[in-house]
């Protein structure tokens, strides 16, 4: 089984990870969603938000833009981060499951 985290804002991938108000955690088995939960995140700082995501222990984090601070903290974890994603959460998840969404396909300048 694989745990996928989506940083969300109003059923869309949040434009920036530090502006996400929820994290959707989906448990996948054989490309099927077995469990979904939504975690409301109300951190007092970006570091608190990253810590909360790390405690959720996802295998993959799909998110929008990353600040340099968030990027460096996540690189030190075992989470496969797929940044710079835009769109409706259902469509993004479908692309991920179908193998059309990968870290190597996404290139952009990081937000400082």
GUVEX-316634 format. One line per 5 residues: number of its first residue (from 1); their letters; for each residue x, y, z of C-alpha. Coordinates in Angstrom, 3 decimals. Layout:
# residues N
NUM = A = X,Y,Z ~ ...
This chain:
# residues 112
1 = XXXXX = 0.000,0.000,0.000 ~ 1.100,3.541,-0.695 ~ 0.121,6.724,1.171 ~ -0.324,9.776,-1.035 ~ -0.615,13.289,0.427
6 = XXXXX = -2.190,16.105,-1.581 ~ -1.849,19.702,-0.355 ~ -5.274,21.187,-1.018 ~ -7.297,24.368,-0.976 ~ -10.972,24.168,-2.011
11 = XXXXX = -10.685,20.777,-3.815 ~ -7.682,21.912,-5.814 ~ -3.960,21.490,-5.322 ~ -2.954,24.578,-3.370 ~ -0.897,27.033,-5.416
16 = XXXXX = 1.774,26.956,-2.703 ~ 2.381,24.338,-0.065 ~ 2.582,26.988,2.635 ~ -0.933,28.224,1.719 ~ -2.618,24.813,1.866
21 = XXXXX = -5.336,24.564,4.473 ~ -5.768,20.796,4.235 ~ -3.813,17.687,3.419 ~ -5.702,14.822,1.832 ~ -4.215,11.447,2.649
26 = XXXXX = -5.145,8.646,0.273 ~ -4.156,5.031,0.743 ~ -3.685,3.224,-2.580 ~ -3.488,-0.497,-3.213 ~ -3.190,-1.853,-6.755
31 = XXXXX = -3.991,1.622,-8.157 ~ -7.277,1.779,-6.223 ~ -8.082,4.244,-3.439 ~ -8.758,2.180,-0.315 ~ -8.984,4.982,2.240
36 = XXXXX = -9.258,8.766,2.179 ~ -8.915,11.208,5.035 ~ -8.674,14.966,5.141 ~ -6.451,16.616,7.727 ~ -6.992,20.299,8.490
41 = XXXXX = -3.658,22.034,9.020 ~ -3.439,25.219,11.014 ~ 0.244,25.673,11.770 ~ 1.775,28.743,13.306 ~ 4.698,28.680,10.849
46 = XXXXX = 5.804,26.973,7.609 ~ 8.124,24.745,9.646 ~ 5.172,23.603,11.769 ~ 3.263,22.771,8.583 ~ 6.163,20.704,7.251
51 = XXXXX = 6.467,18.940,10.607 ~ 2.767,18.098,10.545 ~ 3.114,16.667,7.021 ~ 6.135,14.609,8.088 ~ 4.147,13.194,11.016
56 = XXXXX = 1.455,12.000,8.578 ~ 4.192,9.796,7.059 ~ 3.128,9.815,3.388 ~ 5.161,8.013,0.726 ~ 4.420,10.768,-1.804
61 = XXXXX = 3.510,14.442,-1.422 ~ 1.886,16.170,-4.400 ~ 1.820,19.929,-4.008 ~ 2.030,23.293,-5.724 ~ 4.944,25.673,-5.346
66 = XXXXX = 7.518,25.282,-2.603 ~ 9.539,27.851,-0.765 ~ 13.220,27.086,-0.474 ~ 12.767,26.393,3.246 ~ 9.968,23.862,2.662
71 = XXXXX = 11.915,22.243,-0.172 ~ 15.049,21.764,1.919 ~ 13.129,20.310,4.887 ~ 11.269,17.843,2.663 ~ 14.444,16.777,0.833
76 = XXXXX = 15.770,15.494,4.148 ~ 12.748,13.195,4.545 ~ 11.903,9.901,2.872 ~ 8.919,11.477,1.122 ~ 8.914,11.565,-2.688
81 = XXXXX = 7.832,15.155,-3.397 ~ 6.111,16.041,-6.674 ~ 5.967,19.869,-6.672 ~ 4.618,22.518,-9.048 ~ 1.369,20.671,-9.727
86 = XXXXX = -1.850,22.547,-10.505 ~ -5.429,21.412,-10.896 ~ -8.421,19.660,-9.408 ~ -7.447,17.058,-6.808 ~ -9.393,14.241,-8.506
91 = XXXXX = -7.750,14.925,-11.875 ~ -4.284,15.168,-10.313 ~ -4.779,11.891,-8.447 ~ -5.947,10.199,-11.659 ~ -2.819,11.412,-13.474
96 = XXXXX = -0.635,10.109,-10.629 ~ -2.314,6.690,-10.599 ~ -1.989,6.427,-14.388 ~ 1.734,7.224,-14.123 ~ 1.448,10.528,-15.990
101 = XXXXX = 2.645,12.614,-13.059 ~ 6.238,12.330,-11.966 ~ 8.879,14.497,-10.386 ~ 10.985,14.531,-13.553 ~ 8.184,16.005,-15.681
106 = XXXXX = 7.789,19.057,-13.462 ~ 10.214,21.900,-13.849 ~ 9.876,25.463,-12.701 ~ 11.674,28.068,-10.669 ~ 11.161,27.713,-6.942
111 = XX = 9.380,30.487,-5.088 ~ 11.693,32.240,-2.660
